[in-house]
Amino acid sequence: MVKQKFLSDILDSHPENGPALGFLSADHKETWFNWGEFRTRALAIAAWLQKEVEAKAPVILLFEPSTDFIVSYMACIYSGNPAVPVPVPKTLAQGQPPENLVRIIGSCGAKGLLTSDMIAPALPLINGYLAKLGLSIKSVTAREAATMPADSFKRFQLLETDIAMIQHTSGSTANPTGVLLNHRQMSYMSQTMQNVVGLTKDSRGVIWLPHTHNTGLLSTLSGIWCEFPILCMSPITFVTKPVVWLETIAKFKATVSGAPAFAYDLCVKMITEEESAGIDLTTWKAAYCGGEAMAPNTLRSFGKRFEKNGFSSDRFLPLYGMSEATLLVSGHLPHTFPLTEHINGREIISCGKIIDELEVAIVDPETLAPVPDGTPGEIWASGPGISLGYIGDPEKNAATFGLAIKGREGRYLRTGDLGVLKNSELYIVGRLKEVFILQGRKFHAQDIESSIKEAVPQLQLAPFLLVSIKEASRECLHLLLEIPEVAIPLVNQAAPMLAKLLAQKHEVPLGDIWIIEQGGLPRTDVGKTQRFKAQQMAQDEKLPFIQKIKTNSVKASAPVAAMASEARAPQSSAELKSSNDAIAHEISKMIAAELGADHVDLQQPFVELGLSSLTVYSLSGALEKTFKLTIAPTIFYDFPNIDSLTRHIHGELHPESKSVDQRLERKDFQNGESEDIAIVGYACRLPGADNAQDFWQNLKEGVCSIGEVPTERWSKSKYYAPLPAQIGKMYVNRGGFTLQSVKNFDPQHFGITPTEAVRIDPQQRLMLELCWEAMDHSGTYPRPLARLPYWCLGRH
């Protein structure tokens, strides 16, 4: 057994000076802590936690990529409060309730929250939403907490069995699953990382993986464990410009850095010979790959592409693991070329040998008996790195951590992954559990399928499954649907909406919808559909297909479709920038390549194409490189289809070519060359008044617009209680209400379908109406303002 040490003891033992932790900003500026500064700041935050948060209560860490995250994490280690890293909910920027964050707070019983100055403005929203559910939490920015004197922290003896972290498994949105890890397991895995990757004091690391990702976090902590400097950067920086990752490795002379397999593919795809010229990767000795299986083609193409930069394929370290095993189950030794085997007709790269003190068995998932060496089966693991289990879920713990193998003693972790052990090497051949891994991110099938059922109630009783199919070098998510042929028109109509839903809610692109003959999906003896078997049959095209419906196919009229598909490819960079046709061709080609489609409709909104945020950042970087313009990822929202984006880019490249109407519009509305007259329009919705005139009349007459809560909002008999602090009850039954006319919303006026309108937040519908009324009141006709940076300011 590895000799146990606490991470806090390790940090205490490091000298004051010497670079410890740095961060590379989007504008390529580095900020650094030395070991003394790192330790002092962590102890100061720990002192705040010790004073303000009850002992051993979990603390949420809500940070964008920054050094403050890892400093706050170490503060939790010092104070004995389990750290709970959580990704920043995208809903915060939209002013919407952070439901997933609140679920995590409730499920783990967190009593503290540390965050950054950037996220701090959203704290009232978070606290307000918690208050509605009867929850509360002590929240503070790391900067404010760090003002506590570091020497006010009262040291005490940690126990190896104390919980160090609650790691929420990625991809779970409906019911966040928290994995409990104690200090012994964190120390064991830190030591294991040192042994497997070959880390020493002379190592230097570059990390862009999210800090909420277990590989990103443990890779950063390995710098503390082994006393070597780590330079972090944002995942967005990498996805937008992959070359920055390699440039940073070269400049920092990093010896260790890694990523999921898709990142290596992205480098080969996006980095030009011109960009990579002069990048020296000779110091990069360990290029680990985890989070998803590495394809042989990825290994070979990256190695060949960057061989002239000093990289060789024997630097690759394929790893296998998961949060439930703290991080690693197996790993490849450095400086040895990864082995490959042909299994079931596929060439598969080994994920190395099983790590020390861990036992792995390959088990028949039906009989729960071990299978012979070289035979595929489910991977089960047991040993010191295996988690204590999921927080507050004894049933799931019993099914995942509490199983025995026939003929063997002890309990095993059931990974849900399929693998082969051959000559002591572990090969991953697939997944049994209902989780998809796309571009290094996990998605739970049930979460996405629940969203589909909510969006299309007619599918509630229809058998359907999401499956992940390997196509070329990418995984694609497809929907297998058993319905009668008469229902196919309904699915055709719903397909674009489903693609849009999955893109917005889950950030996952939906491929095709495959209509299967009734009874065609494989089932168990009791009639339950079998996802893994269906996935295998779909991959081999052995399912009884009726029709394949493409969710991202061309839906334009013939002339528009012809423009997208027949535009001649530009022959030079000058020609590329010379015409709308050439620009549209290039943009269409880029997006089609990302989607795996033949071509893309110029008029189809990007939001319906299933572009994830990762894809949007990648595309914006590609457009910036191609057209030599500064292009922000928000351009896909400002110009929501290829047609409008093409005209915008052409206008930026050739300002003189803008139409007379465009120049007049910009002159009239932006240059302010007319007289200095402010034309002010306003509109409002207030309790008892749907417009300013009614509001003024109520003021003059002294009308009170406060009344009892309408019965259509909630039942007074069911929810009202005169005494406060009763769970599930409200002690207030009066208020002012402004949305009486929300059902009168006219979606077609705004170019919105009735189906889409039902799913729009009522406040957003109200904002649309008020913006239109305000512009109308000012005497401005809104239509000509389309695509202009014109603002309506509102107060909620």
N, C-alpha and C positions, 0 to 999 in steps of 0.2 A: 504494500500500500504506500502511496506517495505520502511523504511526511507533510502533515498539514500545517499551513501557515494562513493567516488572514491577509487579505489584500491590503487592509489598513496597516498591518505590521510591515508589510513589504514597502509601502509608500513611506512610512516613517523611517525606514532604514536608508532611503536614498539621500544623496548629498543635496545641499542647497542649490548649487549651480548646475548648469548643464541643461540643454533643451529637453523638455518633457512632453509637452502637448501643444500642437499648433493647429491653426485652421487657415485654409486658403479660401479667400472670398471670391465672389464671382468676378471681381475686377483684378484678380491675381495678386492681392495683397495678403501677406502672411502676418498673423498675430501669434505670439508664443507665450507660454508659461514655462519658467524653469521649475525644477522639482520643488524648491522652497516655496515659490508663489502658488503652485498647484496645491501643495499640502496646506498652506495657510488659508487659502480661500475655501478649501473643502472643510477644514476644521471650523471656520467661521460660520459656514452654512449649517454644519452639524450642530453648532452651539444654538443656532436659531431653532432647529428641529427639536433639540433637547428641551428648549424652553417652551415652545409653542405647541408641539405635537406630542400626544401621549406615547409612552414607551412602546416599542415594537409594533406600532400602528403603521400600516402601509402608507407610502408617500408616492403620489403620482408625479412623474417627470414628463412635463409637456413642453418640448423644445423643438424648434427648427434646428437643422444641423448647426452645431456650434460647440466651442470648448466648454461652455457652461453646462451642457448636458453631462459630460463625463465627470466634471468637477462635482456636480450635484449628486451624481451616482455615488461617488466616493464619499460624499458627505453622509449619505444614507448608510453606507457601510460602517463609517465611524459611529454614527448615532444609534445603530441597531434597528433602524426603521427599514423594513423591506422596500426596496426600490421597485416601482411599477412603471417601466418605460411605456409611453403611449404615443402613437403617431398623432400629429396635429390634425384634427378633423377638418375637412375642406368646408364643412358647413359653417364653421366659425367666420370665415371671410365673407360668407353670404348672409351673416346675421341670423342663421337658422339654429335651432336647438341642437347641441352636440349629443345626440341620443346614444351613440355608441360609447362615447367617453363616460357619460353618466351611468351606463350599464356597468362599465368596468369599475367605476368608483363604488357603485352599490354592491357588486359581486365580491370585491376584495375587501370592502370595509375601510377604504382609504380615509385617513383623517387629515392629511396634508397634501399640498400641491405646490410644486416648484415649477416656475416657468420663466420665460424671457421677457424683456421689455417689449419685444415685437408682438408677443401674444397677449401681454397684460391687458390691453383694452378689451379683450373678449372675456375677462374674468367676471364682470357683472352679468353677462349673459349666462355663463356657466353656473355661477352661484344662484342666479335667479331660477334657472331650470331645476337645480338641485333642491332649492327651497320648496318648489311646487310639489316635489316628491317627498318632502319631509326629511331631506338630507342636508348636511352642511359640511364644509371642509375649510381648513385654514390654508389660504393661498397667499403666495408672495413671489416676487421675482428673485432670481438668484442674486442679482445685483443688490437688492435691498437686504436680503438675508445675509449677504457677505459683509455687511457693515457691522455685524456683531464681532466683538473681540474674539480672535481665535483662541486666546488663552482662557476664555470663559467656559470652554467646553470641558466638561467633567469626564475624564476617561474612566472606563470600566472594562471588565473582561467579557468579551463576546464568547458565545458558545458555538461550537462547530455545528450543532443541530439547530441553531436559530435560523429562521428564514432570511436569506439575503436578498432574494429577488422573486417577483412574480412576473414571469415572462408570458405575455399573451401571444398565443400562436397566431401567426399571420394568416389572413384570409377569412377569419371568423368574424362575421358582421352581425348575424342575428343573435348569437349567444356567445359573447367573448369567453374564450377558454384560457384561464390563468394557470400556468404551470409553476408549481412551487419548487424552488431551488434553495438549498441551505448553503451555509458558508463552506462546509466540507466539500460539497459538489462543485462550487465555484473554484475553490483552490485546486481540487483534483483536475478540473478541466483546464485551468490555466497552466498547470504543470504539464498536462498532456499536450496542449498546444505547443509548448516549448519543445517537447520531445519530438512530436510528429513533424513540425515545420522546421525544426532545427534552429530555434531562436537563441540568441546570445545578447550580451551587452553591446556587441558591435552591430547588431541588426538595426535597420532603419525602416519604418513602415509608412506606407501611404494608403489611406482608407477612404473610400467614398460611399461605402454601403451604409444604409440608414442605421442610426444607433438603436432603433427599435427592433432591428433584425438581429437574431442571436449571433450570426457570424460577424456582423459589423461591430457589435458590442464586445464580444469575446476577443476579437482581433485587437481592439483598442486596449482592452484590459491587459492583453499579453505584453504590451509595452510597459505597463506598470510592473507586472510580474517579473519581467526580465531586465528592467531598467534600460530601455532604449527609447528614442524619440519616435513619436507618431505624429504625422501630419494628416489632418482630416480635411475633406472637402465635401461639398454638397452633392448628393446624387443628381440633382438637376444640372449642375455644372458638367458632370460626366455625360449625361444623356444628350444635352444640348451640343456639347463639343467633346466627343470622346478623346480627341487628341490631347486635351488638357491633362487627362489621366497619365498618359505616357510621358508627356512633357514634364509633369511634376515628378514622376518616378526618376526621370533622367536628371533633372535639376537637383533633386533632394538626394540623389544617389541611393535610392531606396533598395533594400535587399529583399523585402517581402511586401507583397500586395496581391489582392485577389478579388474575385467577383463571381457571380453566376455565369453559366456558359453563354448566355445571350450577350453579355458585355463583350466577350472576346469576338463574337460574330459581328457585333456592331462596330468594333474597331476596324475589322477587315473591310466592312462594307462602307464605312463613312470616312476613314482617314485616307487622304490622297498621298501619293508618293512625294509630292512637293511638301506637304505638311510634315511628313515623317522624316524628311531629310535632315540629318544632323542630330536626331534624337538617339542618345546612347543608352541602351538598356542592358549593358554588360553587368551592372551591379545587381540587377533583378534576378535573384537566385531562387526564389520560391514564389511561383504564381499559382496560388491555390484556387480551386474551383469547387464551390459548394452551392447548395440551394436548389440545383437541378442537375440532372445528369449531363455530362459532357459528351457530345457526339464525336466520333473519330475525325470527322471532317473539320470540326471546329479546332481540334488540337493541331491537325496538319496544316490547315489554311492559315491560322494565326502564326504558327511556328515558321512557315515558309515566308509569309508576308513580312515578318519583322526580323528575319534572320540577318539581314544586312544591317540591322540596328543593334546587333549583338545579343539577340534573344534566341534560345534554342528550345525545342519541345521537351527536352528532359528537365526543364525547369517547372513543368506543370505538376501540380499536386492535386489530383482529383480526391475529394473528400466526400464522405457520406455521414449524415447525422440529422439531428432534429432537436427542437427545444426540449422534448420529453427526455432526451438523453443528455441534457445540458448543452451539448453541441455536437460532439463527434462520436461516431461508432467505429468508423474505419478511416484510414488515411494512407496516402502514398508517400513513400520516403523520398526526400529530395535527391536530385542528381541521378535518378534512374528513370529511364523512359517508361511511361505507363504501359502496362500490359493490356492486350486486347484478346477477346475470345469471340468466336462465332457461336451464338446461342439462339436456337430457334430461327436460324436463317439470318440473324442480325449480328453485325459486328458491334461489340460493346466494350467500352473501356473499363478496366478495373478501378474500383475506388480504394484499392490498397488493402492492407492487412488490418485485422481487428486490433483496436488499441489495447494497451496493456490493462490487465485486470478486468476486462470486459469479456463476457461469454456471449456468443451469437450462435443461434440455431436457425436452420431453415426448416420450416414447418409446413405441413399440408394444412391449409386454412380450414378444410372441412373436417378432417379427422383429428387435427391438433397433434399429429405424430410427426417426428422428425423424418425428413426425406434423405435419400442417399446423396453423397457428395456429387456435385455437378448437376443436380436436379433442381429446377426452379421451385420456389415455394415462398411463403411469407417469412420476412425477417423478424425474429424475436431476439431480444437482448436483455441481459441481466448484468449488473455490476455496480460499482460505486458511483458512476456518473448518471445513473438512471434517476429521474425526478421522483420526488415524494408523491406526486400525483397532481390532479387538477383541484383547484380550490373550490370547495363547496359542491362537489359533484361525485358522491360516493358510488352511484350507479355506473357512471362512465369510468371511474377509477377501477372498479372491479372488472369491467370489460376490457380495459386497456393495460392496467398495471398488475392485475391480480391473477393472471392465468398461469397454469402449470402445463408443462409438456409431459406427455405420457412417458413414463419410465424414468423421469428425472425429478430431482428435488428442486425446491425454490420457485420463486415467482418471476415472471418475465414481462417485459414491455412488449406489447404487440404493436409493431410499427405501422402495419397496413401497407408496407412496401413489399414488392416481390423481388427476390434476388436469388443468386446462385453463389455458393461457396465452392471454389475450385482451386486446389493447390494452395489453400489458405488465403486466397484472394477473393474479395467480395465484388460481385457484379450486380448492378441494379437493372432489372429487366422490365419493371412496370410498377403500377400502383393498384393495390386492392382497395384501399380506403377511398372514400368519396371526396377526394381533394384533387384539384387540378393545379399544376404549376406552370404558369405562363410568364415568360420573361423574368424568371426568378421570384415571382410572387405567387402565393398560394390563394386559391379561391375554393370555398366550400360549396359543393354542388347544391346542397339543400337550400342555402341562402339564395342562390341565383334562381333556382326552380320555384321557390316561394314567391319571388318577385314576378316571375312569369305568370304564375297563377293569379296573383293579385291584379296584374295588368290585363289579362284576358280571362275573365271568369268562366268563359265557355270551355276552357281547358281544365277546369278543376277536376273533372272525372276522367279526362282522357289520359291514357298511359303515355308518359313521355320521359325521356332521359337526356341529360346533357352528357356528352362524351368528348374526350380530347383525342384528336386524331393527328398523327404525325404526317405532315405534308412538307416535302422537300426538307428544309432545315428548320422548320418551325412547327410548334404545336398550335392546332386550330380547334376552337370550341364549336361543336355542332349540336343541333337539337334533333333528337330522334323522336318522332311523334306518330303515334298510332291513332288515326282518325278515319272515318269513312270518306270516300271520295267526294261526297256532297259537301263536306266541310272544308275542302281545300280552298275555295274562294275566301273564306273567313281568315285562314292562315295567310294567304297571299296579302290580304288587306292589313293584317296585324304585323307582318314581318318587319317593315321599316320601323314601326313603333317599338317592337321588341329590341331591335338592334340599338335604337336610341336609348331605351331604358337601361339596357345592360351597360352601355357606354357611360351614361351619366351616373348611375347608382353604384355600379360595381367596377367601373373602369376596365371592362373586359370586352373585346370585340366578339361579336357573334358571327360565326361563319354561315353555313347553310342550314336550312331547316329541311330535314329529310323525312318525307312522309312514308311511313311503313304500313304494309298491309296489316289489317286488324289481326291480332294474335301473333304478329311477326317478331315481337321483341322476346328475347329469351327470358324464361321465368323459372323460379324454383318450384318444387312440388306443391307448395302452398300458394303459388300464384304471384309471388313477389318478383318484380323485374330485376334482372341481374345486370348491373351497370358494367362491370368489368368484362363480362362475356359479350355484352352488346357492343362494347367498345372494340373488342377484338374482331367481332364479326363485321362491324362497320369498316374497320381498317382493312380487312380482307375482302370487302364488298360481297359479303355472304348474307346480308339481310335482304328480305323481299321489298325492295324499294318500289314505290309508285311514282314519286316525283321528288326532285330536289329544288327547293325554293332558295334562291340566292338573296340574302338580305342586303348585300352591297353591290348588286348588279345595276346596269344602266337602266334608268327608268325615264329617260328624257324622250321628247319627241324626236323623230328621225333626224331633222336638221341639226339639232343640238348634239345628239349622240354622234352624228357623223363628224362634227367638229372635234369631239374628244378623241374619236378613234382614228380619224383619217388625217389629223394634223401631221404634217411631215416633220420628222425629227430634225432639230437644228443641226447644221453642219459645223458651226463655230460658235465661240462665246459671243462674238459680235452679233451673229444672226440670232442667237438665243434671246438676246435682249431687244431685238429689233421689232418684234411683232407680238400682238396678243396671242396669235395662233401658236407661235413657238413657245411662249411662256406657259400657256395653258397645257401644251403637250408635256412640258417638263414637270409641271406641278402634278398633272394627272398621273404621269409615270411614277413619280415618287410615292404618291398616296396609294396607287394600285399595288406597288411593290410591297408596301407595308401591310396591306389588307389581303394580299394574295389573290387579287382580282385581275381580270383582263384589262379593264379600263374603268373609269369613274365618270359619272354624269356631272357635267359642269354646273348644273343648277341644284343638285342634291345637297342639302345642308350637311356640313361636316359632322354635326352632332348626331346625324342618323347613320353615319358610316362606321361607328364603333371605334373612334379614335380615342385611345386611352391618353392620360396625361403624359405617360412615358413617350407615346408616339408623337404627341403634339410637340413636346420639347425636342425630340429627335428631328422632326420635320422642320421646325423653325431653324434649327442649326444647319440643316441641309440647304434650306432656302437661302439663308444668310451667306453660306459659302458659295452657292451657285450664282446668285445675283449680286454679290458684293454689296449688300445692303444690311443695315442694322434691323433685325427682325425679331420682335418679341413673341413669345408663345401665344400671347393674347390676340395675335393677328387672326387666328382661326375663329375667334369670337367676334372681332370687329368686322371681318369680311367672311361671312359664314358659308361660302361655297367657292368652288374653283373659279367660276365666272367673275364674281366680284373681287376675289383675291388677285386674279390675273390683271384686271383693269387697274387695281391699286398699284401693283408692282410695276406695271408698264408706265403708269403716271409718275411714279417715283424715279424711274429710270429716264423718262423723257418728259419733264415738266412742260416743255413747250408743246407737247402733243395733246395736252388735255383739251377737252372740248370747250367751246365758248361757254356753254351752259355751266360746265364745272368751274371755269375760272370766274364767271360772273357770280356763281353761288358763293365761292370762297371770298370773292371781293366784297359781296354784300354782307355776308354773315361773319366773316373773320377779320377783314382788314379794317373795318370800322371807318370807312372813308365818307360815310354819309354824316348828317348832322348829329351832334351829341344829344340824341334823344333816347331815353330809356323807355322801351315799351314793356310794361310789366303786366303779366297775366297771373292769375292765381285761381286755385280751386281747392276745395277742402271737403272732408267728411268728418263731422264732429257729432257727438251724441245729440240726437234730436234735430240735426241739420245736415242735409246732403249737399248744401252749397253755401256760399258766403252770404247771400241774401237772407236765407232762412236763419243763419247763425246771428246775423245782425238784428233780425226781427226778434229772435228769442232774447237777445241781450236787452233790447229796448223794453220788452214786455216782462222781463224778469222771469222767464220760463225756466223751471228746473227740469233738466233733461236726465236726471238720475231716476231710475225706476227698478222694479224687480227684474231679476234675470228671466228672460223669456223662456218659456217651457221648451221651445225647440232647441235651446242651447243645452240645458240639462234639467233633470227633474228635481224640483225643490224637495219633494217628499223622500227622494232616494239619497240625495247628497247633502242636504242642509242639516246642520246641527248648531244650535245656539252657542255651545261651548267650544272654545278653540282646542287645538292639539288633539283632535280625534282623527285617527288614521282613516283615510278614505272619505272624509267629510269636509265640507266648507262651512265656516261660521259666518260668512258674508253672503247675503242673498239679494243685494242691490248693486247696481252699477250703471255706467254709461256705455251704450253700445252703438256702433257706427255702421255695422255691416248688414242692415236690414235688407238692402237692395242687391246683395251680392249675387242672388240667383238671376238677376236681370242682366248679367254680363253678356255682351254680344261678342262671341269669339271671332266670328267672320270679319267683323270690323277691323280686327288686328291681324288678320291672316292666320288665325289659329283654328285648328279643327276642333269640333265639339268634344271629341274623345280626349284630345290633349288638354282642353280647357278644364275638364273635370279633375285632372291631376295637378293643375297649377295651384299653388298656395293662394288662398283667398286674398291675402295681403298683396300678393304680386298682381292679381287681377285688378285689385283696387288701385294700385299704383299706375297701371297702364291707363285706366280710365281718368285718373286725376292728371297725369301728364298730358293726355290729349286735351282735357278740358282747360288746363292752364294755358297751353299754347293757343287753343281756340279763343280763350278770353283775351289773350294779348293781340289777337288779330293776325296770328301767324298760322298759316296752313302747314300742318306737319309733314305732308308727303315729300315736298322738295328737300326736307332736311335729312332724308335717308342717307346714311354713310357719312354724314358730317359730324364732327365732334361737338354736338349741341347738348347742353345739359339742362335738365329740370332739377331744381333743388327742392328737397322735401324735408319735412320735420315730422317724426312719428311721435 
